[in-house]
Amino acid sequence: MADEEPNKQLGLLVCLAALTLIAVSLLSIAAFRFRKCMMKQKVKVSLDNDEAMLMPIKGSGFLFTLYVLLRFIPREYLNVLMSFYLSMGSIFALAAFLKEYKKPSILTGTICVATGIYYFVSKNWILNNILSFSMGVVALESLPLSDFKTSYMLLVVLFLYDIFWVFGTDVMLTVATAVDGPIKMLFPRNVFYDMESKSLLGLGDMIVPGLFVCQTLVFSRDVVHRGNLYFFVAIFSYFLSLVNTMAVMVIFKHGQPALLFIVPWLLITFTATLLVKGDMKAAFNFDVLTTFKTEEDVKKEKEAEERKREKSAKKSEEDQDDEEEESIRDFFKEMILDLFGYGKENTKNVKTDDKKDTQKVADAVANEKKNA
């Protein structure tokens, strides 16, 4: 028994360190992928102040609905439905994550589908983390906040939201532990002798601060040109905030709302660095969508928007509804095709590669003739 207690403590430290490392890695990878997406102008829309304000309201509604359903529907039935929905969604998230490193194909698509299905059946914690990691990165690289004013407001509002649902009620904890799905990171509390009981870190505690951290990389490198300074400040503050959260959790032996510690650490350190470096005005005027846009890009977007409005005005309401239904069908069809490498973007890339190969052959033939 005397040896068991130190092992328990060491196991818990390993567990918390692993969860912290996973979270910091997720935010770091997502930030650099986010910047790459913005440079290529793949993302055309961002969350504004109004949408940011609605997030806690929508989140509360969804959370409370699940909580009520858990009271009236047998937990195992609701769990199967939610788990199936999340597992299927995570298949496409995994495919989108891998797309950056490996061109989609039948093989990669099959691996993604097999991973999602096997996770749904087995609830393996390692597969859970792989799928959750993919979902977190893909969400962050495709859902930017417009500016720092929006991100500050969102962080403060969700800071209050997290405190209420964790300390004020048992809703958050009940839902988080009841729903099996790739929406949290898991790690065994003691890898030395107990692999069954696990600690968790919710995906929201990574995505919410991650939205802000992604902004800091673009701001630091492409607006004020200070290298990765603000990104390092943000990511190190996030790391310290998780250490702070877990230390309090260990001391009081009670789950803590992570945003209670994350938000102050992020906002105070970032604001202090802005003041020291004299970049407050640049931060106030920062807009992530316009950072990489030229005047010509803005002009083209305005013209396209005007054409879209004119086209929409000519159509009847019924035609617009039909078009929306068709666009939704096309969206899901494209997602499935893209999963196995048959999407429009992949086809376009193949044609471009074929043209390049043809040009290379033509150049080689021309060089041979010259040498002859």
HELIX and SHEET records of a PDB file:
HELIX    1   1 GLU A    4  MET A   39  1                                  36    
HELIX    2   2 ASN A   49  PHE A   72  1                                  24    
HELIX    3   3 ARG A   75  LYS A   99  1                                  25    
HELIX    4   4 ILE A  106  SER A  122  1                                  17    
HELIX    5   5 TRP A  125  SER A  142  1                                  18    
HELIX    6   6 PHE A  148  ILE A  163  1                                  16    
HELIX    7   7 PHE A  164  GLY A  168  3                                   5    
HELIX    8   8 VAL A  171  ALA A  178  1                                   8    
HELIX    9   9 GLY A  204  VAL A  218  1                                  15    
HELIX   10  10 PHE A  219  VAL A  223  3                                   5    
HELIX   11  11 LEU A  229  PHE A  252  1                                  24    
HELIX   12  12 LEU A  259  LYS A  277  1                                  19    
HELIX   13  13 MET A  280  ASN A  285  1                                   6    
HELIX   14  14 GLU A  295  LYS A  314  1                                  20    
HELIX   15  15 GLU A  317  LEU A  339  1                                  23    
HELIX   16  16 LYS A  344  ASN A  371  1                                  28    
SHEET    1   A 2 LYS A 184  ASN A 190  0                                        
SHEET    2   A 2 ASP A 194  GLY A 202 -1                                        
END                                                                             
